[in-house]
Amino acid sequence: MEAKSLPSAPPEKAADDISSFYIQATESIPERWPRTLKHGDSFGLFDALGDVPHPGLSPGGIFHNDMRHLSLLEFLIDGQRPLLLSSAVENDNVVLNVDLSNPDIYQNGKIVLARETLHVRRSKFLWDGANHERIAVHNFGAGPQHCWFSINFGADFRDLFEIRGMKRPQRGTVTTAINGKGGVTFRYTGLDGAERRTDIRFDPAPERLTESQALFSLDFRPDEQRSIIMTVGCAGKDVPANYSAPYREARRWMANTAHRGGTVTSTNALASRVLERAGADLGMLISDTPHGLYPYAGIPWFSTPFGRDGLVTALLMLWIDPSLAKGVLRYLAHTQATKLDAKSDAEPGKILHETRASEMAILGEVPFGRYYGSIDSTPLFVLLTSRYYARTGDQATIRELWPNIEAALAWIDTYGDRDGDGFVEYYRVSENGLTNQGWKDSQDSIFHSDGALAGGAIALCEVQAYVYAAKSGAALLARMLGDHPKADALADAAEKLRVKFEETFWCEELGLYAIALDGDKKPCRVRTSNAGQVLFCGIASPERAARMAETLMMPEMFSGWGVRTAAADGPRYNPMSYHDGSIWPHHNALIALGLGRYGHKRAAQAIFDGQFAAACHMDLLRFPELFCGFPRRRGTAPTLYPVACQPQAWASATPFALLQAMLGIVCDHEKREIRFHNPHLPSLLEEVRIHDLSLDGASVDLRLRKTADGVEVGVLRQRGDISVRIAS
């Protein structure tokens, strides 16, 4: 192919300096802020008591559009912190319930209120830009009680990127005003000229109210219960101190979200709870946009639409919930770049990396207002469209998106492949953008066998696989639309890429594909997990897939919990790093799907077993963004990563994809058929039930049971014309 007449890549300095967007870690998030709530563009991180005590530059607090609107919250009984009894977010993630009791209260050296006389239940949830909380106090003492309850509060209006560690030479101004007897309003006038508000309302009105504290004087008869309602509004709307009405709306929203796709249960109660938590986490992260539902990437650092994360999440969930893919595709089509903009790494046809609405993003202090520095979002967009059509047969959506698909394909062949060598490479155009622009986007993630960082325009192995699958899938879409010449050209281009990829990237001595080619077209010959995603896309030959299955299961690669991002015997290995030895659940799910595609169910089962075992050790049975890559040892739990997002959308999709990998599920709209290719059930699952698995207007409830000969598939209920069969 003739080289394009486009700007060449500037020389990249391969150095170990810390990225401007490095997330500083001075404390462990799950240790200090173990409780998470989210709705829409708002999220909250609280300690186990439901408070936010003096978070400093940590992500505790209530955030809206990446700005902290509540930075201090403390509930005290006669000036003392209560005793913690229990603390948990409900199974559907709507409400955080915290049970507390009073400590021993002394006056003049004597106990005037014995501990555990009062029971306090704090119930809080987020809805429509506001945090609603009910503090219910019950006197279990034999006599009357009088207590002072104080609630301390504050708002620092810190941008999330400040909390991540970035320094700002200037900030806007904060003012505070008391509104009547029951409210306080904080106002922040930003450097962008916008005013942001935090409105705090109480019912009943406090005995005393200052700009930082509400003080309640309450008398209790024996067995009497009284409540305080507190509302923290963050979206600039007047929100009264109300609990019941928004509570019902929040419950209704989550119920509708939870029943959007199919559900999975198991005779193994622990596995069922893991699946239930994952579904609830994904439901919490999904936000309603004008273009459809979109899974925000993760809390706290990435509670916003990310192109790559949304696309991968939709791919992992496609078999059980194709409606999520439709929302992701329509949103990303709407935000697709249409012109060159070096500041945001935008080029015509390119798909979004992320978008932010924070003050620093609006001002350009960070480039992420609408940022396109992702090499893989564009081919993944095309890949998801083709797989969405294969799953649903939704021609109307494909016709709507076809101009965006063509623009994305044009980007792949021009801006994506600037030197015309047939491979898609990235380099940073924006001076302030990301240096590495694949899913491993940390500064030190792409390197050679001597540990030297790769420089120049970099071609990642998994990105070439995405492009192969994208063009192969787009060929089928073009044929469906009647454009047979284009379909033939795309299929031919995919095959040429497959042949060249096999010739260029395979490293026989590693038993894997090279992670990348650097700017000099020199392969980075190191064992990393990136090659595992090649199997997911089907570009590898069966013989090399078999070799990779063996390599990925080597103890240097497979920790017992999952496949590490980099081999333990290789350069730069660090099990506590972000990308050079850690374990990512979503990445393991993609690898398992690839292994299952090529028939390597034993290796896929090892990943399934390791990942589910890890989740069973996690708080709330929740899959985190990542965890450390230390070897699994008998009787031990996986080691947590201190600043991982919990929950994270693609991590929450992991158990559903792992199940698909084991069962070999294919939903074929053209044949109106659900097929199970060589299904296996892992050791911890004797029986699995899939409810409301839909296909082109019909649906079934299925039971899969382990037998001496394999897996038996039974239809429990059928609605509409649909067939189910097992394929070898």
Secondary structure in CASP SS format (residue, H / E / C, confidence):
PFRMAT SS
TARGET T0000
AUTHOR 0000-0000-0000
METHOD secondary structure of the structure
MODEL  1
M C 1.00
E C 1.00
A C 1.00
K C 1.00
S C 1.00
L C 1.00
P C 1.00
S C 1.00
A C 1.00
P C 1.00
P C 1.00
E C 1.00
K C 1.00
A C 1.00
A C 1.00
D C 1.00
D C 1.00
I C 1.00
S C 1.00
S C 1.00
F C 1.00
Y C 1.00
I C 1.00
Q C 1.00
A C 1.00
T C 1.00
E C 1.00
S C 1.00
I H 1.00
P H 1.00
E H 1.00
R H 1.00
W C 1.00
P C 1.00
R E 1.00
T E 1.00
L E 1.00
K E 1.00
H E 1.00
G C 1.00
D C 1.00
S E 1.00
F E 1.00
G E 1.00
L E 1.00
F E 1.00
D C 1.00
A C 1.00
L C 1.00
G C 1.00
D C 1.00
V E 1.00
P C 1.00
H C 1.00
P C 1.00
G C 1.00
L C 1.00
S C 1.00
P C 1.00
G C 1.00
G E 1.00
I E 1.00
F E 1.00
H E 1.00
N C 1.00
D C 1.00
M E 1.00
R E 1.00
H E 1.00
L E 1.00
S C 1.00
L E 1.00
L E 1.00
E E 1.00
F E 1.00
L E 1.00
I E 1.00
D C 1.00
G C 1.00
Q E 1.00
R C 1.00
P C 1.00
L E 1.00
L E 1.00
L E 1.00
S E 1.00
S E 1.00
A E 1.00
V E 1.00
E C 1.00
N C 1.00
D C 1.00
N C 1.00
V C 1.00
V C 1.00
L E 1.00
N E 1.00
V E 1.00
D E 1.00
L E 1.00
S E 1.00
N C 1.00
P C 1.00
D C 1.00
I E 1.00
Y E 1.00
Q E 1.00
N C 1.00
G C 1.00
K E 1.00
I E 1.00
V E 1.00
L E 1.00
A C 1.00
R C 1.00
E C 1.00
T C 1.00
L E 1.00
H E 1.00
V E 1.00
R E 1.00
R E 1.00
S E 1.00
K E 1.00
F E 1.00
L E 1.00
W E 1.00
D C 1.00
G C 1.00
A E 1.00
N E 1.00
H E 1.00
E E 1.00
R E 1.00
I E 1.00
A E 1.00
V E 1.00
H E 1.00
N E 1.00
F C 1.00
G C 1.00
A C 1.00
G C 1.00
P C 1.00
Q E 1.00
H E 1.00
C E 1.00
W E 1.00
F E 1.00
S E 1.00
I E 1.00
N E 1.00
F E 1.00
G E 1.00
A C 1.00
D C 1.00
F C 1.00
R C 1.00
D E 1.00
L H 1.00
F H 1.00
E H 1.00
I H 1.00
R C 1.00
G C 1.00
M C 1.00
K C 1.00
R C 1.00
P C 1.00
Q C 1.00
R C 1.00
G C 1.00
T E 1.00
V E 1.00
T E 1.00
T E 1.00
A E 1.00
I E 1.00
N E 1.00
G C 1.00
K C 1.00
G C 1.00
G E 1.00
V E 1.00
T E 1.00
F E 1.00
R E 1.00
Y E 1.00
T E 1.00
G C 1.00
L C 1.00
D C 1.00
G C 1.00
A C 1.00
E E 1.00
R E 1.00
R E 1.00
T E 1.00
D E 1.00
I E 1.00
R E 1.00
F E 1.00
D E 1.00
P C 1.00
A C 1.00
P C 1.00
E C 1.00
R E 1.00
L E 1.00
T C 1.00
E C 1.00
S C 1.00
Q E 1.00
A E 1.00
L E 1.00
F E 1.00
S E 1.00
L E 1.00
D E 1.00
F E 1.00
R C 1.00
P C 1.00
D C 1.00
E C 1.00
Q E 1.00
R E 1.00
S E 1.00
I E 1.00
I E 1.00
M E 1.00
T E 1.00
V E 1.00
G E 1.00
C C 1.00
A C 1.00
G C 1.00
K C 1.00
D C 1.00
V C 1.00
P C 1.00
A C 1.00
N C 1.00
Y C 1.00
S H 1.00
A H 1.00
P H 1.00
Y H 1.00
R H 1.00
E H 1.00
A H 1.00
R H 1.00
R H 1.00
W H 1.00
M H 1.00
A H 1.00
N H 1.00
T H 1.00
A H 1.00
H C 1.00
R C 1.00
G C 1.00
G C 1.00
T E 1.00
V E 1.00
T E 1.00
S E 1.00
T C 1.00
N C 1.00
A H 1.00
L H 1.00
A H 1.00
S H 1.00
R H 1.00
V H 1.00
L H 1.00
E H 1.00
R H 1.00
A H 1.00
G H 1.00
A H 1.00
D H 1.00
L H 1.00
G H 1.00
M H 1.00
L H 1.00
I E 1.00
S E 1.00
D E 1.00
T E 1.00
P C 1.00
H C 1.00
G E 1.00
L E 1.00
Y E 1.00
P E 1.00
Y C 1.00
A C 1.00
G E 1.00
I C 1.00
P C 1.00
W C 1.00
F E 1.00
S C 1.00
T C 1.00
P C 1.00
F E 1.00
G H 1.00
R H 1.00
D H 1.00
G H 1.00
L H 1.00
V H 1.00
T H 1.00
A H 1.00
L H 1.00
L H 1.00
M H 1.00
L C 1.00
W C 1.00
I C 1.00
D C 1.00
P H 1.00
S H 1.00
L H 1.00
A H 1.00
K H 1.00
G H 1.00
V H 1.00
L H 1.00
R H 1.00
Y H 1.00
L H 1.00
A H 1.00
H H 1.00
T C 1.00
Q C 1.00
A C 1.00
T C 1.00
K C 1.00
L C 1.00
D E 1.00
A H 1.00
K H 1.00
S H 1.00
D C 1.00
A E 1.00
E C 1.00
P C 1.00
G C 1.00
K C 1.00
I C 1.00
L C 1.00
H C 1.00
E E 1.00
T E 1.00
R C 1.00
A C 1.00
S C 1.00
E H 1.00
M H 1.00
A H 1.00
I H 1.00
L H 1.00
G C 1.00
E C 1.00
V C 1.00
P C 1.00
F C 1.00
G C 1.00
R E 1.00
Y E 1.00
Y C 1.00
G C 1.00
S C 1.00
I C 1.00
D C 1.00
S H 1.00
T H 1.00
P H 1.00
L H 1.00
F H 1.00
V H 1.00
L H 1.00
L H 1.00
T H 1.00
S H 1.00
R H 1.00
Y H 1.00
Y H 1.00
A H 1.00
R H 1.00
T H 1.00
G C 1.00
D C 1.00
Q H 1.00
A H 1.00
T H 1.00
I H 1.00
R H 1.00
E H 1.00
L H 1.00
W H 1.00
P H 1.00
N H 1.00
I H 1.00
E H 1.00
A H 1.00
A H 1.00
L H 1.00
A H 1.00
W H 1.00
I H 1.00
D H 1.00
T C 1.00
Y C 1.00
G C 1.00
D C 1.00
R C 1.00
D C 1.00
G C 1.00
D C 1.00
G C 1.00
F C 1.00
V C 1.00
E C 1.00
Y E 1.00
Y C 1.00
R C 1.00
V C 1.00
S C 1.00
E C 1.00
N C 1.00
G C 1.00
L C 1.00
T C 1.00
N C 1.00
Q C 1.00
G C 1.00
W C 1.00
K C 1.00
D C 1.00
S C 1.00
Q C 1.00
D C 1.00
S C 1.00
I C 1.00
F E 1.00
H C 1.00
S C 1.00
D C 1.00
G C 1.00
A C 1.00
L E 1.00
A C 1.00
G C 1.00
G C 1.00
A C 1.00
I E 1.00
A E 1.00
L E 1.00
C H 1.00
E H 1.00
V H 1.00
Q H 1.00
A H 1.00
Y H 1.00
V H 1.00
Y H 1.00
A H 1.00
A H 1.00
K H 1.00
S H 1.00
G H 1.00
A H 1.00
A H 1.00
L H 1.00
L H 1.00
A H 1.00
R H 1.00
M H 1.00
L C 1.00
G C 1.00
D C 1.00
H H 1.00
P H 1.00
K H 1.00
A H 1.00
D H 1.00
A H 1.00
L H 1.00
A H 1.00
D H 1.00
A H 1.00
A H 1.00
E H 1.00
K H 1.00
L H 1.00
R H 1.00
V H 1.00
K H 1.00
F H 1.00
E H 1.00
E H 1.00
T H 1.00
F H 1.00
W E 1.00
C E 1.00
E C 1.00
E C 1.00
L C 1.00
G C 1.00
L E 1.00
Y E 1.00
A C 1.00
I C 1.00
A E 1.00
L E 1.00
D C 1.00
G C 1.00
D C 1.00
K C 1.00
K C 1.00
P E 1.00
C C 1.00
R C 1.00
V C 1.00
R C 1.00
T E 1.00
S H 1.00
N H 1.00
A H 1.00
G H 1.00
Q H 1.00
V H 1.00
L H 1.00
F H 1.00
C H 1.00
G C 1.00
I C 1.00
A C 1.00
S C 1.00
P H 1.00
E H 1.00
R H 1.00
A H 1.00
A H 1.00
R H 1.00
M H 1.00
A H 1.00
E H 1.00
T H 1.00
L H 1.00
M C 1.00
M C 1.00
P C 1.00
E C 1.00
M C 1.00
F E 1.00
S C 1.00
G C 1.00
W C 1.00
G C 1.00
V E 1.00
R C 1.00
T C 1.00
A E 1.00
A C 1.00
A C 1.00
D C 1.00
G C 1.00
P C 1.00
R C 1.00
Y C 1.00
N C 1.00
P C 1.00
M C 1.00
S C 1.00
Y C 1.00
H C 1.00
D C 1.00
G C 1.00
S C 1.00
I E 1.00
W C 1.00
P H 1.00
H H 1.00
H H 1.00
N H 1.00
A H 1.00
L H 1.00
I H 1.00
A H 1.00
L H 1.00
G H 1.00
L H 1.00
G H 1.00
R H 1.00
Y C 1.00
G C 1.00
H C 1.00
K H 1.00
R H 1.00
A H 1.00
A H 1.00
Q H 1.00
A H 1.00
I H 1.00
F H 1.00
D H 1.00
G H 1.00
Q H 1.00
F H 1.00
A H 1.00
A H 1.00
A H 1.00
C H 1.00
H H 1.00
M C 1.00
D H 1.00
L H 1.00
L H 1.00
R C 1.00
F C 1.00
P C 1.00
E C 1.00
L C 1.00
F E 1.00
C C 1.00
G C 1.00
F C 1.00
P C 1.00
R C 1.00
R C 1.00
R C 1.00
G C 1.00
T C 1.00
A C 1.00
P C 1.00
T C 1.00
L E 1.00
Y C 1.00
P C 1.00
V C 1.00
A C 1.00
C C 1.00
Q C 1.00
P C 1.00
Q E 1.00
A H 1.00
W H 1.00
A H 1.00
S H 1.00
A C 1.00
T H 1.00
P H 1.00
F H 1.00
A H 1.00
L H 1.00
L H 1.00
Q H 1.00
A H 1.00
M H 1.00
L H 1.00
G C 1.00
I E 1.00
V E 1.00
C E 1.00
D E 1.00
H C 1.00
E C 1.00
K C 1.00
R C 1.00
E E 1.00
I E 1.00
R E 1.00
F E 1.00
H E 1.00
N C 1.00
P C 1.00
H C 1.00
L C 1.00
P C 1.00
S C 1.00
L C 1.00
L C 1.00
E C 1.00
E E 1.00
V E 1.00
R E 1.00
I E 1.00
H E 1.00
D E 1.00
L E 1.00
S E 1.00
L E 1.00
D C 1.00
G C 1.00
A E 1.00
S E 1.00
V E 1.00
D E 1.00
L E 1.00
R E 1.00
L E 1.00
R E 1.00
K E 1.00
T E 1.00
A C 1.00
D C 1.00
G E 1.00
V E 1.00
E E 1.00
V E 1.00
G E 1.00
V E 1.00
L E 1.00
R E 1.00
Q E 1.00
R E 1.00
G C 1.00
D C 1.00
I C 1.00
S E 1.00
V E 1.00
R E 1.00
I E 1.00
A E 1.00
S C 1.00
END
